Amino acid sequence: MEIIEKGFNVLNNRDIELRYRMVTTENPRIFYHYHKGIEVIFVHRGKGNLTLNRRIYDLESGCVVILQPFQLHRIQFDTSQCPYERTVLNFEPSAFAPFLKNFPILFRFYEQVWKEQLVNQVFRIESNTAYISGVLERLNDLFSWHEDINPEAASMLILNIFDYLKSLHNGHSVAVARHASHVEKIMNWIELHYTEPFNLNTLAEELYLSKHHVSRLFRSETGGNITEYIIARRIRQACWLLKTESKSVELIGSSVGIPNFPYFCRLFKKITGLTPIQYRNSHLN
């Protein structure tokens, strides 16, 4: 499971993390993963695609992506013509919620991004990007000036970011997903069957493709393999069940398709950084 581990980020026990204007000039192999906190990505330059909610979106300069906690996704950029430059903000929503409650309209949107299903999560800015760039720069300055970030100061900049994201959500251009491809059909099939023992032959037969073609298509479109995707999907569902249901950890492991209890616990910790019990306890009110 070493490969999958590299794709996950649990904020390393920090409430907020900013990676400002990171530049990638090579094409690293990036796997399906998710993050403990909310993640906001602003693309400064480059062209690539995002796999999210079993759809594939084209990304380019001016795109903004909102990712919810533990939401399975994958981003792949082609850097052969242009480097991939982006700013990534990742933060634990519960840590900043108290500071935003005095702004009820924005706080409602904040809760939507945090806890509810969103219709749109990928946006293309068609006008001036100076505002969001300026807020991100100020946040980066805050990180540069202080070793320990003041939550109240950071929350005001997060408030500005969410005010901007709300304007995108309510009226700006949504990045259009591609028409359903074979890979998206594969992901939709997995969504229906990920709790069952996986059989590549069955999947291939239902899509009227050879199993070798299915595997090759999935890897070429996403950069990962089907088994990695299924494991990530199972663990994401386990996270949800640990937060929302009182079933035993062993039953939850079985219900997501991992009936071997010790293996489920080891896998869960490798991927999330927490044991299932630690994860459940961290989400108790």
Phi and psi in degrees as a GROMACS rama.xvg file:
@    title "Ramachandran Plot"
@    xaxis  label "Phi"
@    yaxis  label "Psi"
@TYPE xy
-58.5839  -38.1717  GLU-2
-62.8746  -45.5538  ILE-3
-68.0224  -37.796  ILE-4
-51.6256  -39.9566  GLU-5
-64.9053  -19.8373  LYS-6
-87.582  -3.88821  GLY-7
-109.065  148.261  PHE-8
-137.065  122.824  ASN-9
-114.719  26.8348  VAL-10
67.0471  3.16347  LEU-11
49.1652  42.1379  ASN-12
66.2595  17.216  ASN-13
-106.656  149.421  ARG-14
-80.3738  -22.51  ASP-15
-149.515  143.285  ILE-16
-141.423  133.349  GLU-17
-125.525  128.854  LEU-18
-116.621  102.628  ARG-19
-92.494  124.477  TYR-20
47.1819  51.7292  ARG-21
-70.1922  140.072  MET-22
-119.774  128.248  VAL-23
-116.812  127.163  THR-24
-110.525  -6.98546  THR-25
-115.817  173.303  GLU-26
-107.004  84.7949  ASN-27
-72.297  155.203  PRO-28
-82.9634  113.433  ARG-29
-113.058  135.026  ILE-30
-103.695  166.428  PHE-31
-58.0486  133.806  TYR-32
-157.023  175.631  HIS-33
-149.392  170.859  TYR-34
-125.748  152.064  HIS-35
-65.444  -37.8074  LYS-36
-101.083  -175.42  GLY-37
-73.6912  140.053  ILE-38
-124.765  132.965  GLU-39
-119.424  126.232  VAL-40
-118.369  127.774  ILE-41
-114.895  122.502  PHE-42
-90.2353  116.822  VAL-43
-82.916  -40.5185  HIS-44
-161.472  160.287  ARG-45
115.337  166.758  GLY-46
-133.02  137.62  LYS-47
-169.253  -158.535  GLY-48
-145.991  156.164  ASN-49
-120.215  130.072  LEU-50
-100.175  118.274  THR-51
-152.373  134.33  LEU-52
52.5954  39.0273  ASN-53
63.0041  24.4102  ARG-54
-127.297  159.208  ARG-55
-116.496  124.347  ILE-56
-111.869  138.79  TYR-57
-78.52  135.224  ASP-58
-119.127  147.381  LEU-59
-157.661  -179.512  GLU-60
-52.3951  132.082  SER-61
94.3805  -1.60866  GLY-62
-84.601  142.998  CYS-63
-122.383  133.441  VAL-64
-120.591  132.506  VAL-65
-109.508  121.906  ILE-66
-116.006  132.879  LEU-67
-85.4478  161.892  GLN-68
-55.7836  133.07  PRO-69
57.0862  35.1331  PHE-70
-97.3451  121.52  GLN-71
-67.267  130.457  LEU-72
-159.55  169.739  HIS-73
-153.604  134.909  ARG-74
-119.413  131.579  ILE-75
-132.897  128.545  GLN-76
-120.326  145.341  PHE-77
-94.737  108.935  ASP-78
-98.673  12.8698  THR-79
-68.0554  -30.1425  SER-80
-104.467  -30.2949  GLN-81
-152.306  137.82  CYS-82
-62.7406  156.547  PRO-83
-97.3818  113.908  TYR-84
-119.863  128.809  GLU-85
-151.377  157.83  ARG-86
-113.321  132.209  THR-87
-122.726  122.239  VAL-88
-111.421  125.292  LEU-89
-130.621  127.043  ASN-90
-148.61  155.378  PHE-91
-81.8037  113.367  GLU-92
-62.3988  -34.1844  PRO-93
-65.8478  -26.7889  SER-94
-70.7148  -27.1595  ALA-95
-108.555  -8.70916  PHE-96
-55.8354  -43.6038  ALA-97
-59.0449  -30.2763  PRO-98
-79.5335  -17.7382  PHE-99
-101.168  -5.04314  LEU-100
-68.0784  -18.794  LYS-101
-77.0996  -2.17362  ASN-102
-121.163  80.2553  PHE-103
-58.2613  -38.8797  PRO-104
-68.046  -46.4745  ILE-105
-68.6682  -35.4661  LEU-106
-65.5799  -33.9115  PHE-107
-63.474  -42.6045  ARG-108
-65.4705  -40.062  PHE-109
-56.6801  -44.4722  TYR-110
-66.3941  -35.1937  GLU-111
-60.8037  -48.6967  GLN-112
-62.3912  -36.2981  VAL-113
-73.4358  -45.324  TRP-114
-123.925  -14.1733  LYS-115
-113.859  168.147  GLU-116
-78.5466  130.293  GLN-117
-103.132  139.529  LEU-118
-75.3203  -43.4689  VAL-119
-121.234  133.413  ASN-120
-133.827  -3.96301  GLN-121
-126.952  124.131  VAL-122
-130.677  148.465  PHE-123
-114.277  118.794  ARG-124
-80.1773  118.938  ILE-125
-100.044  -7.63948  GLU-126
-112.29  -160.605  SER-127
-63.3372  132.01  ASN-128
-96.1686  10.499  THR-129
-62.899  -35.9383  ALA-130
-63.9569  -55.1712  TYR-131
-64.5482  -35.8649  ILE-132
-62.3714  -39.9514  SER-133
-66.5976  -41.6517  GLY-134
-64.4364  -42.6617  VAL-135
-65.053  -36.0134  LEU-136
-66.286  -40.7931  GLU-137
-64.9455  -37.9455  ARG-138
-65.5077  -38.8294  LEU-139
-65.0304  -37.9185  ASN-140
-61.5879  -39.6711  ASP-141
-60.9484  -41.5316  LEU-142
-66.5195  -35.6226  PHE-143
-72.3739  -33.062  SER-144
-84.2003  -27.4039  TRP-145
-126.9  130.079  HIS-146
-69.2542  -42.5346  GLU-147
-105.768  117.192  ASP-148
-73.1195  130.928  ILE-149
-74.2837  116.922  ASN-150
-58.6944  -36.2016  PRO-151
-67.1627  -42.567  GLU-152
-65.0907  -43.5411  ALA-153
-64.7167  -35.8542  ALA-154
-64.7186  -32.4904  SER-155
-66.5639  -37.1137  MET-156
-73.6018  -35.8256  LEU-157
-62.5733  -37.4951  ILE-158
-59.6537  -44.2954  LEU-159
-62.5953  -41.2296  ASN-160
-63.2284  -43.0793  ILE-161
-71.7794  -29.4735  PHE-162
-62.1745  -41.0124  ASP-163
-68.8385  -44.367  TYR-164
-62.217  -36.2513  LEU-165
-63.3418  -39.2451  LYS-166
-65.1221  -36.147  SER-167
-66.5601  -42.8378  LEU-168
-64.2821  -33.7241  HIS-169
-88.5122  -19.8141  ASN-170
-155.745  -9.04686  GLY-171
-90.6178  170.379  HIS-172
-66.5179  129.422  SER-173
-89.8482  133.386  VAL-174
-64.391  131.563  ALA-175
-85.1771  131.389  VAL-176
-75.2159  150.318  ALA-177
-68.0034  161.745  ARG-178
-63.3336  148.243  HIS-179
-52.6386  125.151  ALA-180
-103.746  177.152  SER-181
-58.8014  -38.4554  HIS-182
-64.7295  -41.2579  VAL-183
-66.2678  -33.9898  GLU-184
-65.8429  -36.3244  LYS-185
-62.9838  -45.7374  ILE-186
-65.1531  -36.7972  MET-187
-65.5449  -37.8766  ASN-188
-64.0821  -43.4405  TRP-189
-61.6429  -38.4112  ILE-190
-58.8749  -33.5026  GLU-191
-82.3655  -22.0594  LEU-192
-127.227  6.52718  HIS-193
-66.0485  -19.6629  TYR-194
-82.3803  -5.08816  THR-195
-100.044  160.492  GLU-196
-57.6585  131.895  PRO-197
-81.3158  133.57  PHE-198
-130.853  107.974  ASN-199
-61.6439  -35.3725  LEU-200
-61.2803  -42.0023  ASN-201
-63.819  -45.1285  THR-202
-59.207  -47.9509  LEU-203
-62.4861  -41.4544  ALA-204
-63.9814  -40.4688  GLU-205
-69.354  -23.3402  GLU-206
-99.0985  2.37416  LEU-207
58.1656  41.7708  TYR-208
-130.621  160.747  LEU-209
-76.6547  154.242  SER-210
-65.3555  -33.0803  LYS-211
-67.2389  -37.9913  HIS-212
-67.4831  -39.7972  HIS-213
-59.7885  -48.9702  VAL-214
-62.8332  -42.4527  SER-215
-66.4316  -42.8705  ARG-216
-60.6671  -46.5575  LEU-217
-62.7269  -44.9005  PHE-218
-66.8427  -40.8772  ARG-219
-68.0105  -34.6894  SER-220
-81.548  -33.917  GLU-221
-114.366  -19.5503  THR-222
83.8911  -5.70457  GLY-223
-121.484  176.5  GLY-224
-105.888  166.35  ASN-225
-64.7022  -38.7886  ILE-226
-61.5727  -42.7207  THR-227
-60.9316  -41.6481  GLU-228
-64.5404  -43.41  TYR-229
-63.6291  -42.8659  ILE-230
-61.7686  -45.0134  ILE-231
-61.6301  -40.1867  ALA-232
-66.1078  -39.6371  ARG-233
-63.7314  -43.9981  ARG-234
-67.5506  -36.4064  ILE-235
-61.958  -42.6888  ARG-236
-65.5707  -37.5627  GLN-237
-61.3419  -39.9198  ALA-238
-58.7478  -44.9943  CYS-239
-62.7353  -44.8291  TRP-240
-67.2327  -36.9577  LEU-241
-64.1497  -30.8175  LEU-242
-79.6479  -32.1458  LYS-243
-111.332  -13.0348  THR-244
-128.725  158.91  GLU-245
-101.713  9.95477  SER-246
-57.8822  155.643  LYS-247
-65.6505  156.84  SER-248
-59.3804  -39.1104  VAL-249
-61.8541  -43.7729  GLU-250
-66.1402  -37.1053  LEU-251
-65.1983  -42.7174  ILE-252
-57.5109  -45.1626  GLY-253
-64.6141  -38.8479  SER-254
-69.4415  -22.4747  SER-255
-98.2863  6.70686  VAL-256
98.3133  14.2711  GLY-257
-125.524  80.0441  ILE-258
-74.0841  -17.3545  PRO-259
-77.3264  104  ASN-260
-61.3737  -49.8458  PHE-261
-59.7805  -39.4753  PRO-262
-65.6432  -41.7866  TYR-263
-58.41  -45.5445  PHE-264
-64.0308  -43.2818  CYS-265
-64.0413  -43.9258  ARG-266
-65.0477  -43.0591  LEU-267
-59.5097  -44.0028  PHE-268
-69.3782  -38.3268  LYS-269
-60.9858  -37.3668  LYS-270
-83.9439  -40.8615  ILE-271
-101.234  -17.4569  THR-272
87.1372  -3.67235  GLY-273
-128.731  152.691  LEU-274
-73.9511  161.243  THR-275
-55.3594  -40.2822  PRO-276
-66.2388  -43.456  ILE-277
-60.6142  -41.0771  GLN-278
-63.5503  -46.798  TYR-279
-60.484  -46.7883  ARG-280
-63.1178  -31.7467  ASN-281
-70.9778  -13.2417  SER-282
-112.086  11.7739  HIS-283
-75.7376  140.111  LEU-284
